[in-house]
């Protein structure tokens, strides 16, 4: 065999191998960039660390949190929202970026109170078929300020929520819990 032909064949094989590696590295870089963009701006997975949202969510449930819709409209009463620590919780030692999950009970301008085991929204009892048990402590009527929300856990008697640390500023919203993907036997829309 001609030595020149052997060198050409080796160079051609090396070139194809390097081109293959470049292509694979490019695909990996694109995939990582897409994952980062999706997680930062569109949706992200979250783990439920406590029983404050029981029975709707259990400790260890894994959810998809959708992050787009609240840029276009406010949450609705009943939405389950994920948010970063409000100022009062930061003063109490929680990290600024620590996430919490609760249900929106009161919107800006609405009046919330708790009396005799019932949550009242604008003076009317709020139908709550999703709670673990009725709240065991009264809470005086408060009006939710503009650009803030009143949130509570579904496990009313074991939830660190707006009754204890105040209103949730809109700017602290991360997104809306939309889908449980783990455990598989509880898979589904929330």
N, C-alpha and C positions, 0 to 999 in steps of 0.2 A: 504494500500500500504506500502510496505517495505521502511523505511526511506533511506536505502542504495541505493535502486533503484532510488528514487527521486533525491538524490544527484548526482548520475551518469548521470541522464537525464539532470539536470540543468548544470552540468559541460560540457556535450556533446553539449548542446545548446549554452552555453557561448563560448565554443571553436569554434564552427561553426560561430558564430557571429563575433568573433575577427578575424578569418581567412578571412571572407568576407570583413571586413574593411581593413585588410592588403592587400588583393588583389586589392581592389579599390584604396587605396593609392598608391600602386605600379604602377597601370595603369595610374593614374594621374601624378605621377612623370615622368614616361616614356614619356607621351604625352607632358609635359612641356619641357623636355629635347629635344625632337624631334623638337618642335616648336622653341626653342632657337637656335638649330643647323641650322635649315632651314632658319630662319630669319637672322642669323649672316653670313652664308656662301653661301646660295643658292638663296633665293629670299625674298623680303619684300614688304609690301604695302607702298605706299606714297600718300600724298595728294598734289594737285597742289594749292599753296597759292596765285598765282598772275596770271595776264593776259599776262605775257611775252611770252608764247608759243601759244597764240591765233592766228589763229583759230584751230590749231591742238589739243590743250588741253585747256580746259576752267577752270576758277577758280572753285575749289571744286571737280574737277575730281579726282578719286582715281585709282591708277595704281599699277601694279605689276612690280617691278624692279628686273630683273634677274642679279645675281651677279657672275656668274661662267665664262661666255665666255671670258671676257676680261683678264682673267688669262692666256688664251691660244692664243689669237690674239688681235690685235689692233682694236679699233672701226673703222667703215667705214664712209666715208663722207655721211651725211644724217642720221646717227644714232642719236636717242634722248637719251642723257646720263644724269645720275644723278651723282653729284659730291659734295665733301665737299669744303668749302671755300678755294680758292687759296690764296697764301700769300698776294697778294695786297688787297684782300677783308678783310683779317684778320687785316691788318694794318689800314683799314678804319673802324674797329669796329665790323665786323661780327664775330660770334663765329666760332671756328675751325671746329666744327662738324655740322655747319649749312649746309643743303643740298640745292643745286640749280639744275635746269633742263634746258638744252639747246640742240640745235642741232649741231652736229659736221659739220663744214664747211670746215676746213682746217686740213690736216694731216701733220706730220713732213716733212719738205723740200718743202712744197707747198707754193705758193705765193698767198696771199689774198689781195684784195683791193675793195673799194666801190666807184663807180663813176656814176653820173647821174642816180641814183636810181637803179643801178644794182650791184650785188656782182660778182666779178671776181675771178675765181680760175685759177691760172697759165695763166692769160691773157685772158681767155675765160669766157663769161658770164655764170653764174651758173643758170641752169633752176630751178626755184623755184615756183612751183604751190601751195605750202603750206603756203606762207606768207600772213599776213593780208594786207600789203601794202608795196610798195617799200621803201627802206631806204631813208630818206630825208637829210642825211648828208654824204659828202664824207669821205673816210677813205684811207690814203696813203697805198701803197703796202708794205706788211710786209712778211717776210719768217718765216714760223712756225719752231721753233727749234726742235731738236731731243727730243723725249719723251714728247712732248707737243702737244696741239691741239688748234685750233681756233674755238670757239663756239659762236653761236648767237641764240637769241630767234626768233621764227617765227613772233612775233609781233615786227618787226624791229625797230619801232620808240618808243617802250615802253619796252625796254629790257636792263637790266644791264648785259652786256656780254663782250666778249674779246675786243671789240672796246674801252671799258672804263677801264678795269682792266688787260688786257694782256692775255697771253696764259694760258691754263689749263694744269697743269702737269699731266702726266699719273697716278702718285701715288695718285692723288686726286679722281680718278674715283671710284664710288661706284658700278655702274652697268648701265644696259641698260633698258629703259622703253619698256616693251613688250606688256602689255595688260591692257586695261581700264576695270575695273569691276564695276565702278559707275560713273555716273548714268546708270541705266539699259537700258535706251533708246539709249545710246551711247556705250554700251558694245561691246568690240571687240579688235582685234589686232591693235596695233599702227603702 
